[in-house]
Amino acid sequence: MNENHANNQHQEVKQPISRREALKSLAAVTGAVTLAVLPSKWETPVIEAGVLPAHAQSSATPTPVSAPSPTLVISNLAVTFTGLNNCTLPPVLGGGTGSSNDLSFNYSDSSSRVTTGSTIRFGTDFNTSIPSSIDINNSLVSVSGNASSGTITLTPLCIRFATANSATAEIQLVNADGIESNRIQITIPRPAGAQGKSKGKGAISINK
C-alpha cells in the first residue's frame, strides 16, 4: 500500500504541464497584476490647449517696399545787381536798354542727374521774356557743384523795367531724366537811375 502511494506521488511529480495549462496560468498571473495597477475609478483625461501667436499661425507674407521717388529741390533764389543801363534787349523783345543782374539758386537732386541734358525754365510777370528754357550747358549758365547738389547762376539777366517798379522772375530746374523741381520766385526791384520810365512793356532777357 505504501509502495503504491509512493509510486503515485512519484508519478504526480513527474507529470508534465501542458502548454495550454502553462498559458492559462500565465494569463491568470498577468491579469492579477494588471488589475492591481488599475485606478479605482476612471477619470476624465485632462487636455491642455493654447493659441499660437499670430506670427506662428501662418507664415508672414513680406510687404513689397517701393523705392523712394527721386526728388529735385531748388531753393535760395537770389538776384545780384551788376550794372545800370548796361545791356541791350534783343529786337524780338522790342530792343531798348536794360540793367543787368545775376540770378542764382541752389539745387539738390537725390538721383544725381543734374548733368548734361538738364534745363532751366524761366518765367516772369512781364508779358515777354526769352528764353523760356535754357540748357544747363549754355555759356550763360554757370554751375558750381556736382550732379547731386550745388549752385546755378544765370548771367547776365537783362531787365527793361519800362513803367514797372519791379519785376518777378520764376525758376524751375528739370534734370536729365525729366524730373521737375519745385518752382521758386523772386521780386527784383527797379534800381535807382534805371532807364527812364518809357511807355511800353517790361521785358527780361538772358543774353550777353
C-alpha positions in Angstrom: 0.0 0.0 0.0 2.7 2.4 0.9 4.7 1.4 -2.0 1.7 2.2 -4.3 1.3 5.6 -2.7 4.9 6.5 -3.2 4.7 5.5 -6.8 1.6 7.7 -7.3 3.5 10.7 -5.7 6.4 10.0 -7.9 4.2 9.9 -11.0 2.5 13.1 -10.0 5.8 14.9 -9.6 7.0 13.8 -13.0 3.7 14.6 -14.8 4.5 17.3 -17.3 2.4 20.6 -17.6 0.9 21.1 -20.9 1.5 24.2 -23.0 -2.2 25.1 -22.8 -2.2 24.9 -19.0 1.0 27.0 -18.8 -0.6 29.8 -20.9 -3.6 29.8 -18.7 -1.5 30.2 -15.6 0.5 33.0 -17.1 -2.7 34.8 -18.2 -4.1 34.5 -14.7 -1.0 36.0 -13.1 -0.7 38.8 -15.7 -4.4 39.7 -15.2 -4.0 39.9 -11.5 -1.0 42.2 -11.8 -2.9 44.4 -14.3 -5.9 44.7 -12.1 -3.7 45.6 -9.2 -2.4 48.8 -11.0 -5.7 50.0 -12.5 -7.2 53.1 -10.8 -10.2 52.6 -8.5 -12.3 54.7 -10.9 -11.9 56.3 -14.4 -11.2 60.0 -14.6 -11.8 62.4 -17.5 -8.5 62.9 -19.3 -7.1 66.4 -19.0 -6.3 68.1 -22.3 -4.3 71.4 -22.4 -4.9 73.7 -25.3 -3.4 77.0 -26.3 -3.4 79.6 -29.0 -0.3 80.2 -31.1 1.0 83.8 -31.6 -0.3 85.4 -34.8 3.2 85.2 -36.4 3.4 81.5 -35.7 0.0 80.5 -37.1 1.0 81.2 -40.6 4.0 82.3 -42.5 4.1 86.1 -43.0 3.8 87.5 -46.5 6.6 90.1 -47.0 5.3 93.6 -47.9 7.0 94.9 -51.0 8.9 98.0 -50.4 8.9 100.6 -53.1 12.0 102.6 -53.9 11.6 106.3 -52.9 10.8 108.6 -55.8 13.7 110.8 -56.9 13.4 114.3 -55.5 14.8 117.5 -57.1 14.6 120.6 -54.9 15.7 124.2 -55.6 16.0 127.0 -53.1 17.5 130.3 -52.1 16.8 132.1 -55.3 18.7 135.4 -55.2 19.5 138.3 -57.5 22.6 140.4 -57.6 22.5 143.8 -59.3 25.6 144.0 -61.6 25.1 147.1 -63.9 22.8 150.0 -64.6 21.6 150.6 -68.1 24.4 148.5 -69.5 22.7 145.8 -71.6 20.5 145.7 -74.6 17.5 143.5 -75.1 17.1 141.7 -78.5 14.8 143.1 -81.2 12.3 140.4 -80.6 11.6 141.9 -77.2 11.5 145.4 -78.6 15.1 146.3 -78.0 15.9 149.0 -75.7 18.3 149.4 -72.8 18.1 147.4 -69.6 20.0 146.8 -66.4 22.0 143.6 -65.7 21.6 141.2 -62.8 22.8 137.8 -61.9 20.2 135.2 -60.8 21.4 132.3 -58.7 19.8 129.4 -56.8 20.8 126.2 -55.0 19.7 122.7 -56.1 19.7 119.2 -54.5 18.9 116.1 -56.6 18.6 112.7 -54.8 19.1 110.9 -58.2 22.3 112.8 -59.0 21.1 113.7 -62.5 21.8 117.4 -62.8 24.0 116.8 -65.7 24.1 117.4 -69.5 20.5 117.4 -70.7 19.2 119.3 -67.7 17.4 122.6 -68.4 16.3 125.7 -66.5 12.8 127.0 -67.1 12.5 130.8 -66.7 9.4 132.9 -66.4 8.4 136.5 -65.5 5.4 138.5 -64.7 6.3 140.7 -67.7 4.5 139.9 -70.9 7.6 138.7 -72.7 10.8 137.0 -71.8 13.4 134.9 -73.6 14.5 132.3 -73.4 11.7 130.4 -71.6 14.1 127.4 -71.3 17.9 127.3 -71.3 20.2 124.3 -71.4 22.4 123.9 -68.4 25.5 123.7 -70.7 24.8 127.1 -72.2 27.6 129.6 -71.8 25.1 131.9 -69.9 24.8 129.3 -67.2 27.4 128.7 -64.5 27.3 125.6 -62.3 29.2 125.3 -59.1 28.8 121.8 -57.6 28.1 118.3 -58.9 25.3 116.2 -60.2 23.7 116.0 -56.7 23.9 119.5 -55.3 25.4 122.9 -55.9 24.5 126.4 -57.1 23.4 127.5 -60.6 23.9 131.1 -61.8 22.3 132.8 -64.8 24.3 135.8 -66.0 23.6 138.3 -67.2 19.9 138.8 -66.8 19.0 142.0 -68.7 15.8 143.7 -67.4 13.9 146.5 -69.1 11.5 147.8 -66.4 9.7 150.2 -68.7 6.9 151.6 -66.5 7.2 148.9 -63.8 8.8 149.4 -60.4 9.8 145.8 -60.1 9.9 142.5 -61.9 9.2 139.0 -60.8 11.3 136.1 -62.0 10.3 132.4 -61.6 12.8 129.5 -61.9 12.3 125.7 -62.3 15.0 123.1 -62.8 14.5 119.9 -64.9 17.2 117.2 -64.6 18.4 114.9 -67.3 15.7 112.3 -66.5 12.9 114.9 -66.9 12.3 115.1 -63.2 11.0 118.6 -62.4 11.9 120.6 -59.3 9.6 122.9 -57.4 9.1 126.5 -58.7 10.5 129.5 -56.8 10.1 133.2 -57.4 11.8 136.4 -56.6 10.9 140.0 -56.9 13.6 142.2 -58.4 13.2 145.9 -57.6 13.8 148.6 -60.1 17.2 150.1 -59.4 17.5 153.8 -58.9 18.5 155.6 -62.1 17.3 152.8 -64.4 16.3 153.9 -67.9 13.6 156.5 -67.9 10.1 155.3 -67.5 9.0 155.0 -71.0 5.8 153.7 -72.5 5.9 150.1 -73.5 6.2 146.7 -71.8 8.8 145.5 -69.5 11.0 142.6 -70.6 13.7 140.3 -69.4 16.3 138.5 -71.4 19.2 136.3 -70.6 21.9 137.4 -73.1 25.4 138.6 -73.5 
